[in-house]
């Protein structure tokens, strides 16, 4: 069999790019894998209890793993609203980011890359640090000085922490400057990171008895998990394994809601918004890299985009905790939206809600 080699192209102008270009060298647009591996149920490695059971569908071989993926799907109810919670906070570093990180890091190792930079509000940086350090990769991770202290401690354990004063986008700007001379291992830009997020859809498909849910609600910053679910179920649909795609629902905090504004204004691309303070710090992204694709997926799946206030997020976080689901505030945004927009869902709707980050990261400590 001919070895698989991913071909990288720009999604805006179709220009080809080198494997470690982080954006299009022609127009600056985001990159994608032109020849993704199709989903083949016969190639699932049923003896592997991690997302690497889908290794045949991923754009890299496995060289290092922390056992990420295969998170539980728990049926629960809040305020008479039934849904399935996908416990992504049970991934090794306490967030869904590990799905993308493991694929990205394994590709880095395959290309003999051992020095990278990344910017993060916390979870992505903590994830990259945990995988890069033991793999022999030196990572410099740029974060805002206002980022979670607990997450910064996690980053500093296995990576070089670079704190940047100002809003979240200031850390991104500093990282982009560093990326001129170093590989940018970006959770927002990398198509390899996005490929890892698709495994969440494959798992839900198996956990629901080989069927698709009616709707999926995710918190959206750059929208990696949102697009991972959408692309994953699209791959299952192309393979003839599901009859329809789930409605894709993007949820954001009112303090930073470019996707909601783009959806409400029926735009093809989200506007650049202000970065106001919000308890949902994991989704403070005023210019999502793949915003056009997020809005297109919402339209094509008869989805929606909802904004919620911090008070509703705090209430939803408390309700989840009362049910034994201890998550960070960002993870509670979809439940806050479901409670507020319950009229958009029939009583028998099968809803998936990924709980993206652990509440343990928010606990005080030294």
SVG drawing of the C-alpha trace seen along z (x, -y; Angstrom):
<svg xmlns="http://www.w3.org/2000/svg" viewBox="-42 -46 56 52">
<polyline fill="none" stroke="black" stroke-width="0.4" points="0.0,0.0 1.3,-3.5 2.1,-5.5 -0.4,-8.2 0.9,-11.8 -1.4,-14.6 -1.7,-17.4 -2.1,-20.9 -4.1,-23.5 -5.7,-26.9 -9.5,-26.8 -9.8,-30.3 -7.7,-30.3 -6.8,-26.6 -3.1,-27.4 -0.8,-24.6 1.2,-25.0 4.1,-23.2 3.1,-20.9 4.2,-23.3 2.9,-26.5 0.4,-27.8 -1.5,-29.9 -1.7,-30.3 1.5,-31.7 -0.5,-33.4 -3.6,-34.9 -3.1,-34.3 -6.2,-32.1 -6.5,-29.0 -5.2,-25.6 -6.8,-22.2 -6.0,-18.7 -7.0,-18.2 -7.0,-14.4 -8.4,-13.4 -8.7,-9.8 -12.3,-8.6 -14.2,-7.0 -14.2,-3.2 -16.0,-1.3 -14.1,1.9 -10.9,0.2 -11.8,-0.7 -9.4,0.9 -11.9,2.2 -9.2,3.4 -7.9,-0.1 -9.7,-2.1 -8.6,-5.6 -9.3,-7.8 -6.5,-5.9 -9.1,-3.2 -9.8,-5.5 -6.1,-5.7 -6.7,-4.5 -8.8,-7.7 -6.2,-10.1 -3.5,-12.0 -0.6,-10.6 0.7,-7.4 0.7,-7.1 4.0,-7.6 3.0,-8.9 -0.4,-8.9 -1.7,-9.7 -4.9,-7.6 -7.0,-10.5 -10.5,-10.1 -13.3,-7.5 -14.9,-9.8 -18.2,-8.8 -21.5,-9.8 -23.9,-10.4 -27.6,-11.0 -28.9,-13.6 -31.6,-16.2 -31.7,-19.8 -35.0,-21.8 -36.8,-19.0 -34.4,-19.2 -32.9,-15.9 -29.5,-15.7 -26.4,-13.6 -23.3,-15.1 -20.0,-14.0 -17.5,-14.2 -14.6,-15.8 -13.1,-17.1 -12.1,-13.5 -9.4,-13.7 -5.8,-13.5 -5.2,-17.2 -8.8,-18.0 -10.1,-19.3 -11.2,-18.3 -8.1,-20.0 -6.2,-16.7 -8.0,-15.2 -6.4,-17.7 -3.1,-17.9 -2.3,-14.2 -2.7,-14.2 -0.8,-17.4 2.1,-16.3 2.3,-12.9 2.6,-14.6 5.3,-16.9 7.2,-13.9 6.8,-12.2 8.3,-15.3 11.2,-15.5 10.0,-18.9 11.2,-19.6 10.7,-23.3 7.3,-25.0 5.2,-28.0 1.6,-28.3 -0.8,-30.9 -3.6,-29.9 -6.1,-31.1 -5.1,-28.1 -6.5,-24.7 -4.8,-24.4 -1.5,-25.5 -1.8,-23.1 -2.6,-20.3 0.3,-21.0 2.7,-21.3 1.7,-17.9 2.2,-16.2 5.2,-18.1 7.4,-17.8 7.5,-14.0 7.8,-13.8 11.0,-15.8 9.5,-18.9 10.3,-22.3 7.2,-24.5 7.0,-28.2 3.4,-29.0 2.1,-32.6 -0.7,-33.5 -2.3,-36.6 -1.3,-37.7 -5.0,-37.5 -5.3,-33.8 -6.1,-31.2 -3.3,-30.8 -4.0,-27.1 -3.7,-26.7 -0.5,-28.7 1.0,-26.4 0.1,-23.4 1.7,-25.0 4.9,-25.9 5.4,-22.2 6.4,-21.0 6.8,-24.1 8.2,-27.6 5.5,-30.0 5.5,-33.5 3.0,-35.9 1.8,-38.9 0.1,-41.9 -3.2,-43.0 -6.2,-41.3 -6.2,-37.7 -5.4,-38.8 -2.2,-40.4 -0.8,-37.0 -1.8,-35.8 0.0,-38.7 3.2,-38.0 3.0,-34.3 2.5,-35.2 5.7,-37.2 7.6,-34.2 6.0,-31.9 8.0,-33.7 11.0,-31.6 9.5,-28.6 6.8,-26.0 3.4,-27.3 1.7,-24.3 -1.6,-26.2 -4.9,-24.7 -6.7,-27.4 -4.9,-27.1 -3.6,-23.5 -5.6,-21.1 -4.0,-18.3 -5.5,-19.6 -8.9,-19.8 -8.6,-16.2 -8.3,-15.0 -11.5,-16.8 -13.4,-14.7 -13.0,-11.6 -15.5,-13.0 -18.2,-12.5 -17.0,-9.0 -17.3,-8.1 -20.8,-9.6 -21.9,-7.6 -20.7,-4.4 -22.1,-5.3 -25.5,-6.1 -25.7,-2.7 -24.4,-3.8 -26.7,-6.8 -26.5,-10.5 -28.0,-12.8 -30.6,-15.5 -28.5,-18.4 -25.1,-19.2 -24.5,-22.3 -20.9,-23.4 -19.2,-26.4 -17.4,-28.3 -14.3,-30.3 -12.2,-29.3 -14.8,-26.5 -12.4,-23.5 -14.7,-21.1 -17.8,-22.5 -16.1,-21.9 -14.7,-18.6 -18.2,-17.3 -19.6,-18.7 -16.8,-17.3 -16.9,-14.0 -20.6,-13.4 -20.1,-14.6 -17.5,-11.9 -19.9,-9.3 -22.7,-10.6 -20.4,-10.3 -19.6,-6.7 -23.4,-6.0 -23.4,-5.3 -25.8,-8.1 -28.9,-9.3 -28.6,-13.0 -26.4,-15.5 -27.2,-16.8 -28.1,-20.4 -25.0,-22.3 -25.6,-24.9 -22.8,-27.4 -23.1,-29.0 -21.1,-32.0 -20.9,-34.4 -22.3,-37.9 -18.9,-39.4 -17.4,-38.0 -19.9,-36.7 -18.6,-37.2 -20.3,-34.0 -23.7,-35.0 -23.4,-38.4 -22.5,-36.9 -25.4,-34.5 -27.9,-37.2 -26.8,-39.5 -26.7,-36.7 -23.1,-37.3 -20.7,-35.0 -17.9,-35.9 -18.2,-36.9 -17.4,-40.5 -14.4,-41.3 -15.8,-42.1 -14.6,-43.6 -13.1,-41.3 -15.1,-42.1 -14.6,-40.4 -16.6,-37.2 -16.5,-34.3 -16.3,-32.0 -12.6,-32.8 -12.0,-29.8 -14.0,-31.2 -12.8,-34.8 -11.9,-34.9 -12.9,-38.0 -11.8,-36.7 -12.3,-32.9 -9.8,-31.5 -12.5,-29.4 -15.4,-31.7 -16.7,-31.4 -16.9,-27.6 -18.6,-27.8 -21.3,-30.0 -21.7,-27.9 -22.1,-24.7 -24.8,-26.4 -26.7,-27.3 -26.3,-23.9 -27.4,-22.0 -30.4,-24.2 -28.4,-25.1 -28.3,-28.3 -26.0,-30.5 -27.0,-31.6 -25.5,-34.1 -25.9,-34.0 -25.1,-36.3 -22.6,-35.4 -25.3,-35.1 -26.9,-32.3 -23.6,-30.6 -22.9,-30.7 -26.3,-29.2 -25.8,-26.5 -22.4,-25.6 -23.9,-25.2 -26.7,-23.0 -24.1,-20.7 -22.1,-20.6 -25.2,-19.5 -25.4,-16.5 -21.8,-15.6 -20.5,-17.2 -17.8,-19.6 -16.8,-21.8 -15.3,-25.2 -17.6,-28.0 -16.9,-27.8 -18.3,-24.3 -21.6,-25.5 -22.3,-27.9 -24.3,-25.3 -26.5,-24.4 -27.2,-28.1 -28.2,-28.4 -30.4,-25.3 -32.3,-26.6 -32.8,-30.0 -33.7,-28.8 -35.6,-25.6 -38.5,-26.6 -36.2,-25.7 -36.1,-22.0 -38.8,-19.4 -39.2,-17.3 -37.9,-14.2 -34.8,-15.8 -31.6,-13.8 -29.1,-16.5 -25.4,-16.1 -23.6,-18.6 -19.8,-18.2 -18.5,-19.3 -15.2,-20.7 -13.1,-21.6 -12.6,-20.5 -13.7,-22.7 -10.7,-21.4 -8.5,-23.9 -10.4,-26.7 -9.6,-25.7 -7.2,-28.0 -3.7,-26.8 -0.1,-27.7"/>
</svg>
